[in-house]
Amino acid sequence: MSNGSLARRYGRALIGLAEDQRGRDSMVNDLDSVSKVLDLGDGELRAALVNPGITVGERRGVLDAVLSRIEAHTYVKNFLRLLIDKNRFDVLPDIVREAMGMADEQAGRVRAVVTTARKLDQPTMRSIQQALSRASGKHVIARFRTNPRLIGGMTAKVGDTVYDATVRSRLMDIHQAITSSTTGGTAEA
């Protein structure tokens, strides 16, 4: 079984335990938080939890030590223990992504990554998020980042759709329009 279908199956099982959307969101956020904690530093905790050279009992001991210091839903803690017991902990990042996507879909929302040349102020970020919500027909949760290599403008990836409003893409559009109209005009002459 591929990691994608395995991750979907585990993600569906986890969010299926929740009674409502608030519960789904809470469990997915807890799972994501634990996953991020495992990546702190050099990711040695995650490496230990997926290392086949360490017994399942020892890996479970490491996980229990981590979980004793983290506040998370009981179902999430048990779910993580199950992943250790089934030797599926390496699929955790995929499970987090799938569970988050399912919870978002059930809530009628979508996540977006907006990239700009420079940092934006809060009103501008809100305005972009609202515009993306109108365009997608769903509530958009946007994460903003900068890329100094952009000349100007922005790109937004909303689900599987990419909106490219960069200066570079606009210049390429103009270039394409000029060259195609020049070619068309030359052919008729």
N, C-alpha and C positions, 0 to 999 in steps of 0.2 A: 504494500500500500504506500502511495506517495505521501510525503510529508504534508502536502497541501490538503489532501482528503483526510488524513489523520488529524491534522490541526482543526479542520472544520468539524469533524466528529467530536473531538474533545471540547472545542469551543461551544458547540451547540449543547453538549451535555452540561457544561458549567452554567451557561446562562439559563438553561432550562430549569435549574434549581430555584431560580428567583421567582418570587410571587408577583412582582410588578416591575415596571421600568426603573424605578428608583433602586430596587434591589439588584437588577441587572447591571445598572451603571456602577453601583457601589462595588459589586464583585469584580467587574472588569477593571475598575480603577485600582482596587486592591491588588489584583493579579499583575497589572502593569507596574504598580509601585514596587512590588516584590521583585519583579523582573529587573527593574532599574537598579535596585539595591544590589542585586547579584552582579551587576556590571561595574559597580564602583571600583575605583583603583584600577588594577589591571585585569579585572574580571576573574580573579583567582577563585572566588566563591563559585561562580558558574562553572569554571573549569573543573573544580573538584566534584561538583554535582553531576557532571556528565562523563567523568573519567571512568572508563570501564576497568581500570586497574585498581580502583577502590571498590570494596564490597558494597552491596546495596545497603547493608546495615550501617556501615560507616558513613555512606552518603546521606542516609536518613538521619543519622546523628548530627551531621553538619547542618542539614536543613532544619532540624528541630531546634538547634542552637540559634540559627538565624531567625526562625519564626517566633521564638520566645521573646525576641527583642522588637518584633514588628507587630503593630496592631493591624490585623486583617480579619476578614470574615472567617468564621470557622469552616465554612464550605470551601473557601479558597485554600486554607491551610491543609485541609484534608485532600483537596484536589492536587496540590503540589506533592503531598506524600504519595498519592497514587501514581503520579508521574515518575517519582523515584522508584517505587516498587515495580512498575511496568517497564523500567528502563526507557522512558520516553521524555526525559527532562530536556533532551537536546531540541525537542520540538516546541519548547515553551515560547520562544519569540513568535513563532508562527501561530501558536494557539492564541496568544495575546492579540495579535493583529486580526485574526479571524473572529474572535469573540467580540472585540471592539467593533468590528464592521457589522456583525449581526445585531449587536445592541443598538448601534447607530441606525441601522436600517429599520429596526422595530420602532425606534423613536422618531423616525422621519427626519433624520439629520445626516449630514455628510461632513467629512473632514477635508480641509483644504490646506495647501501649503502655498503661501504667497511670497514670491521672491522679488525684492526691489534692490535698486542700486544703493540706496541709503536707508537709514532707519526712519520710520514714519512716526508721526505723532498719533496719539490715541484717537482724536476725531477722524483722521484719515483712515486709520485701520478699521474703525467702526463703519465708516462709509463704504469701504471696500467689502467688508464682511456682509453688509446689508445688500449691496449690489450683487454679490455672488449668491446670496440667498434668493433674491428675486430671479436671477438667471437660472438657478438650478431647481427652484420650486421647493427647496428643502431648507431647513435651518442649517446654516454653515458654521462649523467651528473651525476658525482659521488660525494657523500658526504662521507667524511672519518671520522671515529671515532676510538677510541681506547678502548680496553678491556684488562686490565692488567691480567685477568685470563687466557688469551691465552698464551700458552707456546711460540709459535712463528708461523709464517706463517700468513695467512689471510683468511677471508671469504668475499665473495662478493655476495650480493643479487641484481640481475639485473632483474627487472620485477618480474616474478614468478620463475625464475631460481636461484638456490643457488649454488655457486662454493665454495667448502670447500678445501682449501689448507693449513689447519692448521697442525702443528706438531702432535697434538693429533689424527687427522683423519688418517694421514700417519702411525702413530704407530699402530692404530687399523687395518688398511689395512694389515700391516706386520703381526700382531698377527693373523688375520683371515687367511692369506695365510699359515702361519706356522701350525696353528691348523688344517686346512682343508687338508693340504698335509700330516700331521702326521696321521690324522684319515684315510685318503685314503691309506696310506702305511701300517697301522696296519691291516686294513681289508683284504689286500691281503696276509699278512703273515701267 
